[in-house]
């Protein structure tokens, strides 16, 4: 499963990058995020439990977060839950009209035969919904700073 969500934000790239990297603040401006719990914390690498909601359905997962300022990427690797092994990359690209922010999800299902059933549920129902809302609310947050 490979899925990309993108939006153009009208704010400084550094402001957007910092907001995206600072998971601790996400539940304050992303209403679908219930909480973020840190197991390990440092300026460049974190292990976190992330908890969100898809409508009334609560979900959570544990991820490693890498904040790569040099390459302007924020990378996640899901360590547990249904999406174990998924790689998520936040990419930032300056455009004449703002900064395009992409969230790329890449998951090789552990049981390939279940992929045709799992992809619509995990990919479209959960990931697309949460990533779309994350970008929409992130945009509102950074543009109102």
C-alpha positions as CSV (number, residue, x, y, z in Angstrom):
1,X,0.0,0.0,0.0
2,X,1.4,3.4,-1.0
3,X,-0.7,6.5,-0.3
4,X,0.1,10.2,-0.5
5,X,-1.8,13.1,0.9
6,X,-0.7,16.7,0.1
7,X,-1.8,20.3,0.7
8,X,-0.2,23.7,0.1
9,X,0.3,25.8,3.2
10,X,0.9,29.6,3.2
11,X,3.4,29.9,6.1
12,X,7.2,29.8,6.4
13,X,8.7,26.4,5.8
14,X,10.4,26.4,9.2
15,X,7.1,27.2,11.0
16,X,5.4,24.3,9.2
17,X,8.3,21.9,9.8
18,X,8.5,22.8,13.5
19,X,4.7,22.3,14.0
20,X,4.9,18.9,12.2
21,X,7.9,17.8,14.2
22,X,6.5,18.8,17.6
23,X,4.2,15.9,18.3
24,X,3.6,17.0,21.9
25,X,1.6,20.0,20.6
26,X,-0.5,18.0,18.0
27,X,-3.5,17.3,20.3
28,X,-3.8,21.0,21.0
29,X,-4.6,21.9,17.3
30,X,-5.4,18.6,15.7
31,X,-8.9,17.7,17.1
32,X,-8.8,14.1,15.9
33,X,-5.6,13.4,17.9
34,X,-6.5,12.2,21.4
35,X,-3.0,12.2,22.9
36,X,0.7,11.6,22.3
37,X,2.7,9.6,24.9
38,X,6.5,9.7,24.7
39,X,8.5,6.6,25.6
40,X,11.8,8.1,24.5
41,X,12.4,11.8,23.7
42,X,15.3,13.6,22.1
43,X,15.7,16.5,19.6
44,X,16.1,14.1,16.6
45,X,14.5,10.8,17.6
46,X,11.4,9.8,19.6
47,X,9.5,6.7,20.4
48,X,5.8,7.6,20.9
49,X,2.4,6.2,21.3
50,X,0.1,8.2,19.0
51,X,-3.7,8.0,19.6
52,X,-6.2,9.5,17.2
53,X,-9.8,8.9,16.3
54,X,-11.5,8.1,13.0
55,X,-14.8,9.6,13.8
56,X,-16.0,7.7,16.9
57,X,-13.4,4.9,16.4
58,X,-10.3,5.3,18.7
59,X,-7.0,4.0,17.3
60,X,-3.5,4.1,18.5
61,X,0.0,2.9,17.4
62,X,3.6,3.1,18.5
63,X,6.1,4.8,16.2
64,X,9.7,5.8,16.0
65,X,9.9,9.5,14.8
66,X,13.1,10.8,13.1
67,X,13.3,14.6,12.7
68,X,15.8,15.1,9.8
69,X,16.3,18.9,9.6
70,X,19.1,18.5,7.1
71,X,17.0,16.7,4.5
72,X,13.8,18.5,5.6
73,X,11.9,15.3,6.3
74,X,10.1,13.9,9.3
75,X,10.0,10.1,9.2
76,X,8.0,7.6,11.2
77,X,8.2,3.9,11.4
78,X,5.3,2.1,13.0
79,X,6.6,-0.4,15.5
80,X,3.3,-2.0,16.7
81,X,-0.4,-2.4,15.9
82,X,-2.0,-3.3,12.6
83,X,0.3,-1.0,10.7
84,X,3.6,-2.5,12.1
85,X,6.4,-1.8,9.6
86,X,4.7,1.1,7.9
87,X,6.9,4.0,6.9
88,X,5.5,7.5,6.9
89,X,7.4,10.5,5.5
90,X,6.5,14.1,5.8
91,X,8.0,16.0,2.8
92,X,8.2,19.8,2.4
93,X,8.6,21.5,-1.0
94,X,8.7,25.3,-1.5
95,X,6.5,26.5,-4.3
96,X,5.8,30.1,-5.6
97,X,2.4,30.0,-3.8
98,X,3.5,28.4,-0.5
99,X,4.9,25.2,0.8
100,X,3.6,21.8,-0.4
101,X,3.4,19.4,2.5
102,X,3.1,15.7,1.6
103,X,2.5,12.8,3.9
104,X,3.5,9.5,2.2
105,X,2.5,6.2,3.7
106,X,4.2,3.0,2.6
107,X,3.2,-0.4,4.0
108,X,4.0,-3.9,2.8
109,X,1.3,-6.0,4.4
110,X,2.7,-8.8,6.6
111,X,0.2,-11.3,5.0
112,X,0.2,-10.3,1.3
113,X,-2.9,-12.4,0.6
114,X,-4.9,-10.1,2.9
115,X,-3.8,-6.9,1.2
116,X,-6.9,-6.6,-1.1
117,X,-9.1,-6.6,2.0
118,X,-6.8,-4.7,4.4
119,X,-5.9,-1.8,2.0
120,X,-9.4,-0.3,1.7
121,X,-9.8,-0.5,5.5
122,X,-6.4,0.6,6.7
123,X,-5.5,2.8,3.7
124,X,-8.6,4.5,2.6
125,X,-10.8,4.3,5.7
126,X,-8.3,5.1,8.4
127,X,-5.0,6.5,6.9
128,X,-6.6,8.8,4.2
129,X,-9.1,10.2,6.7
130,X,-6.6,10.9,9.4
131,X,-3.9,12.3,7.1
132,X,-6.4,14.5,5.3
133,X,-7.6,16.0,8.6
134,X,-4.1,16.3,9.9
135,X,-3.0,18.4,6.9
136,X,-6.2,20.5,7.0
137,X,-5.8,21.4,10.7
138,X,-2.1,21.8,10.4
139,X,-2.6,24.3,7.6
140,X,-5.1,26.3,9.7
141,X,-2.8,26.2,12.7
142,X,0.4,27.5,10.8
143,X,-1.5,30.0,8.7
144,X,-3.0,31.6,11.8
145,X,0.3,32.0,13.7
